[in-house]
Amino acid sequence: MALKIMGKGKAISRARRHLRVRKKVSGTAVRPRLVVTRSTRHMTAQVVDDTVGRTVASASTLEADLRALGADKTAKARRVGELVAERAKAAGVDAVVFDRGGNKYHGRVAAVADGAREGGLAL
């Protein structure tokens, strides 16, 4: 994977971590990849089968019912994990490989993983 990494500070560190993670993590039909995308306000989680490049299930804090939820960002992230687990199980997926997207496994990223585990996905 050749990617020209430009910039300084946190952005370059995250990009390096992301490349390191993606060298090892790949989703299959049996065990797709649970991708977590984090911005300053929102969380998105997708279950992706990399062999065909198809998204099996997804959830985000941008959805109307989660936007109305008056909780903090960590609680919303946990709910995103539960929702994506519920939708993945409906699509026939029981186990996934966790792709933290270069983010540190901490805070909201860990909350998504915990929510997915509570929803019945094996990480």
N, C-alpha and C positions, 0 to 999 in steps of 0.2 A: 504494500500500500504506500504509494508515494504521495505525500501531501506536503505542500509547501506551507510551513507554519510561520505566520508573520505576527508581529505584535510583541508585547512584553507583559510580564506579570502573570496574573491569574489566568488570563485567556490562553496563553501559551502553555502553561502548566496543565490546564484542563485538556487542551488539544493533545498533548503528549500522553496523558493518562488514557484518553479515549483511544488513541492508536494502539497503546499497549493492551488495552482490554479487548479491542476488536480483532487483534491478531489471534487471540485464543478463543473468543466466544463467537459461535455461529449457531443459528437456529436451524433445526431440521423439522420434518413433518411430525416426527414422534415427540420431539422436545423443542418447540419453537423458542424464540428469544423474546424476553420481556424487556422492552426498551423504555427507559425513563428519560424524559426531557424536562428539564427544570429551567424556569425563568424566574425573574424576581417576584412575579405575582402568581404564576400559574404552574401547574404540573400536568404532564401528559404521559400516559402509559399506553404502549401498543404491544400486542403479541404478534410477532412477525415470523413467518416461515421463510427463511432465506433461500431455500432450494428453489422456490418458484417466485420469490419476491412478493409475497402476498400478506397483507395484514389480516389476521384472523379475528382479533378483537381489539377494541381501544376504549379508553375513557379519559376524560379531561376535566379540569376545574372550569373550563369554559362552557360546559353544559349548563343549561338553565337551572336544573334542580340543585347542582352544586354551587352555582353562583348565589342562589337564594339562601344557602346554608350559612348561618351567621357565625361560623366557628373560625378558629385561627387557621393559618396556612398549613400547619402540621396535621391538624384534624382533617382538613380537606384532602391532603395528600393520602392519608390513611384510607379515606373513603374512596379515592380514586383507585387505590390498590384493591379494595374490596369489590368495586364495580368491575374492574378489568378481570378479576378472578371469576366473578359470576358470569360474565359474558364469554370468557374463554372456556369455562366448564360447559356452557350451553353449546359451544362450537365443538366440543369433544376433546378439549385439551386438559390434561390433568397435571402435567409437569412442564416447567419452562426453565430456560437458562436466563439468569438475571444479567442484564446489560445496564450498568449504572451510567453509561454515557460519558465517562470521564469525570463525573462528579464523585466526590468523596462519599463513601457509604456512611452517611451521617445525617441527622435531622430529617428533612422532608423526603430524601431519597430512601432512607431506611424505613420511614413511615409507609411509603408505598409498598416496599417489600413485606413489611409486617402485615399490612392490610391484605395483600395478595395471599399470604400464608393463612390468615384468618378466613379468607374466602375459600380456601381449600386447594390452592395451587401448591405444588411441591417445587421449591426453588433449589 
